[in-house]
Amino acid sequence: MEPVVRDQVEAARRSLAAAPTLPAAAAADVYGEAGKTFLLYALGTAAMPCLENAAALAPGDVRWAYYAGALAQRVGDLERARRHLRRAAELQSPFPAALYRLGEVELLRGDLAAADRAFTAALALPGTAAAARFGLGRVALQRGDARAAVEQLEAVLQAQPQAAIVHAPLAAAYRRLGQLDKARAQAAAYGSGEVSFVDVLMGQLQAANAGNMRRIAAATEAYNRGSYSAAAEEIRQAIAVDPQDVRSWMLLGHAQERLGDAAGAEQSYRRAVELDPNHARGRLSLGTLLAERGARGEAIEQLSAAVRLRPDLADARFNLAKALAEEGRLPEALAQCDALLQLRPQDHDAQTLRHELRARLGQEGSGG
């Protein structure tokens, strides 16, 4: 192991010594965090008991059930994977990644009805639609419905052309339909490209990679000293390792804004919000940028979402008030100013905007 990785693993091992003496909640965190570290570096034999201890001590924490289920799936322990993934899906509803993984486990177990249910549930959720179709296509193939299999698998390739792993089952489906030319073409295109799906918890786990953490730290340092090009380059390397890390996409967006690349920043913020729809600051950054680019309708949607997620997020309320005012929705804008001034009574900008809005409303009310 790299020295920095070895240090991280050794620190996790040392932390376990105190776990038996701690209260249940604290011990669960110690076991869980150690389990995550072991899981990250493929030390599965050490990771599983840690994660299962954490799940037993904190039965309401979805993370430990999910990580244990994902690890059991990785090593082929299907019954254990099924038990933990079902628990994760019960604890957090909806949980797209858990449902998709559960479908994969049920498919391997040969329970086509259970696999169909899990994949169908995942199909309706953001981030797992293509992967769920991949599952449903293979279920249809095993049931002998080649036409349904072709429909689902072709849709996967339309959404993710790089997913070369889809070509093998698609070739099998075309062979069953007697369309041999298409079957041969699909077989020839088979490769190792996987079907991707949004997996926030596993993305957070990958973000703990010590090597990647150094890249993120270097990018943050470069950004803080004003070296925005260096920050963007460093964070792109981190994203290449872990494309599901929300922090990286947010930092890239901030650097792109500083570099004058508004279109690139918008794409980065959109990716962050796609990965974590409950990321209030992501929606704030995206909404603010959209407002500056003149897309006030969507800006208001994003900023309103930020306020719903974080009612105390003052910048979101102020920018929402400005966008609403620019759209002529003055009473709504004034309501946001009033709410903001309850949070920050001395906010000069909010006081000024509130005064302007009251004056405009008074003029409009009197016909002036």
N, C-alpha and C positions, 0 to 999 in steps of 0.2 A: 504494500500500500504506500501511496504518497505519505510523507510525514504528517501533512495537515489532516489527511483522512484518518491515519492511524491514531492521531491525537483525539480526533472526534469519537472514534470507536472506543478508545480506552476511557475517555471521559464518561461515555454512556455506561460502560461496565462498572466504573467506580460508583456511579450514582445509585446503582442497584443495591449497594450494601446497606443503605439507610432505609430502603423501601419498607421492610417488615416492621419498622418501628414507627412509621408515620400513620396519621389518620387515613381512612380509606380513600378520600378524594385526592389527597396529596400523593399517596402511594400509587394510585391509578395513573396520575400524570407522570410519575417517575418511570413506572413500567412502560407506559405508552410511548413516551419520548425515546426511551432506550430501544424499544421495539421498532420504532420508526427508523432509528439510525441503523440498526442491524438489517432491517428490510431494505433500506436504501443501498447498502453495500452487499446485498445478496447473501447475508449471513442468516439464512432462513431458519436453521436449527435453533439459533439463539433468539430470533425475532418472535417465533410463534408463542412460546410460553410467556414472553413479556406482554405481547398483545392480548393474549387470552386472560392473563392476570388483570390487565387494565380493564378489559371488557367485563370481567366478573366484579371488579371493585367499583366500576362506574358504568352500570348497565344502561344508563340513559345517554351515554356519549357515543354518537354514531361513528366517530373516527376509528375507535378500536375494533369495533365489529367489522367495519369495512376493510381496514388494512389486514385484519386476520383473514377475512374472506378472500381478498385479492391474493394474499400469499398462498393460501391453501389452493386456490385455483392455479396459481403458477406452478406449484409442485405436483399437481394432479390429485390432491386429496379432495375428491369431489363431494363427499358427504359433509366434511368439515366446511368446505367452501360454501356449499348450499346453506348450511345452518347459519353461518355468519352473515352471508349476503342477504338472506331473507330477513335477518334481524336488522341489518342496516337499512333495508328498504322500508321496514316497519317504523324505524325510529325517525327517518326523514322522508317525508312524502311531499312531492315526488323526489326521487333520487335516480336520475337517468342512468348514471354510470353503474350503480348497483343493480338496477334492473337489467341492463345489458349484460353485465357479467353473470348475473343469475341465469339469464337465458342461455348463455354459452355453457354454463355448468350443466343445466338441465338437458341441453342438447347432447353433451358428452355422456350424460347418464342414460340417454335413450328415452327420456320422458318428453315426447314431442308436444303433448298438450301443455305441459308446464312451460316448456321453452317458448311455445307460441304465445302464451299469456304474457310472459315476461318481455319478449321482443315487441309484442303489440303495444304494451304499456310504454316501452321506451320509444317507440316510433312516434308517439304523439308529443314528445318532449324535446326541447331545444338541445342541440349538441349531440344527440345520439340517433338521429333519424336514419342516416346512411348506414351506420353500424347495425341498427335494428333491422333494416331491410336485408342486409347481408345474412343476418340470422334467420329471418323469415324465409328468404330464398332457399337456404339449406334445409329448413324444416319442410318446405314444400317439396323439395327434391326427395327427401327421405320418405315422404308420404306418397310419392309417385306422381305428383302434380307438376309436370315439367313446365307447362305453360306459366303457371303461377311463379315457379322458380325463375324462369327467364325474365318475367316482368319485374320481379324484385331485384334481381342481380344486375340487370341492365340499368335500372335506376341508380344502383350503387355506383356503377362506373360513370354515369353521367354526373353524379355529384362529386366523385373522387376518382378521376381518371388514373391517378397514380397507384390505386389499390390493386396491384397486379395479382394479388392472392385470389381475387374474385374470379379470375378467368377459368380456373380449374373446375369449380362447380358449375359455372355457366357452360363450359364445354360439355360437361356431363348432361346438363339439361337439354342442350341442342341435340346431342346424340340420341337421347330418348325420343325427341321429336322427329328424328330422321333427317335433320338438317345438318348433314355431315360436313359441308364446306364451312359453315359457321362454327361447328364444333372444332374442326381442325385449326381455324383461325384463332379461336379462343385458347386452345391448348398451346399454341405456339407463343401466345402473349403472356403465358403464366409466369409469375415472378414472386418475389418475396415482399413486395410492397403491401403493408397492412392497411386495413380499414381503420381510420382514425375516429375517435370520439372524444368529447370533452369530459375530462376527468379531473375535477378541481382538487380533490383530496390527494390524488397521486401527483398532480402538478405541484401542490404545496410540498409534498414529500421530496420531489426532485429538486425543489428550490433549496432544500437543506444540504445539497451536495456541496461539500467544502470547497471544491474547485470552482463551482459556479458562484458560490457566495463571495469568493475573492473577486470574481469579475464584476458582480453587482456592487461590491464595495468600491472597487476601482472606478466604476462608472459614476457612482454617487459622488466620490471625491472629485472627479474631473468636472462633473456638473457644477458642484458647489464653488469651484474655483473659476468657473466661466469657460471651461474648455468643452464646449458643447459637441463639437465634432468628435473629440476623443471619447466623450461619454457615450455618444450614439454608437460609435464603433465597438466599444467595450460591451455595451448592453446587447448589441446584435449578436455577439459571440455567446453571451449568456442565453439568449433566446434560442439560438441554434441548438444548445444543449437541452434546454427545457422550455419549449414553446408554450407551455401552459402556465407559466409564472406571471401572475397578474402584475406584481410589482415591476417586473422588467418592462412589460408593455407600457405601464404608466410612465416610467422613467424615460423610455424611448420617446413617448409622445411629448413629454416636457422638453426634452432636448431638441426634438424636431421643431417644436414651436419656436424655441429660441433661435434656431437656425433659419427661420422663415419658411419652413416646409409645412404649411398648414394642412395640405392634403395628406401628407404622410402622418402628421400628428393625429388627424381625424381617424385614419385607419388604425393607428395604434390604440387610441382610446376606445374605438369600437371593439377591437379585439379584447381589451381588458374587460369591458362590460359584457361581452359575449361569454367570456370565461367565468365571470362572477357578476350575475345580474344584480346582486345586492351590494355592489361596490359603490357606495354613495359618492366618494370623491372621483371615481371614474366617470360617473354620470355628470357630476359637476364640471369636470374638465371638458367632457364632450359637449355638454350643453352650452358652456361658455364659448367654446370655439365655434360651434354652429351659429350662435347668435352673432359673433363677430363676422362670420362669413355670410350673414344675411338669411340663414335658414331658421327664421325665428319660430316657425311652427314646431319643428322637431326640437329646437332648443328648449322651448317651453315644456315639451314632454319630458325631456331628459332632466331638466332642472327641477321640475315638479316631482319626478321620481326620486331625485337626490334629497329633496325636502321630506318626502314621505319616509325615506329610509333613515334620514338623520335630521329630525326636526330642529336640532341645535346647530346645524351647519349654516352659520351666518352668511358666508359667501354665496351659498346656493340661494338663500332667500333674497339677497340683494340683487344678484344677477337675474333671478327669476322676476323680481319686481321690475327691473329695467326692461327685460324682454316683453313682459306683459304691457308695460306702458308704451313701448314702441309699437305694439300691435293695437293700441287703442283700448285695451282692457283695463281701464283706470281703476275701477273699484277693486278688482282682484290684485292689481299692483299695490294699491294702498294697503290692502289687508296684509300683504307680505311685508311691507315696510313696518306696519304696526307690530307684527309678530317679531320682526328683527329687532326693533327698538326695545321690546320686552327682554330680549336676550342681551342686547348691548345698548343700554339707554344713552350712552355718550357717543354713539357712532355718528360722526359728523356727516358722512356721505349719505347715510340712511335718513338723517334728519333733513338734509337738503332735498333729497328726492321726495320725501314725504311732503314737504312744504310745496314743492312744485306740483305734485299730484293733487293736493288739496286745492291749490289755486286753479288748476285746469278743470277740476271737477266743479268748482264754484262757477267758473266762467261758462262751462257747458250747461250747468244747471240753470243759469240765468239767461242763457241764449246769447252770451257774449262771445 
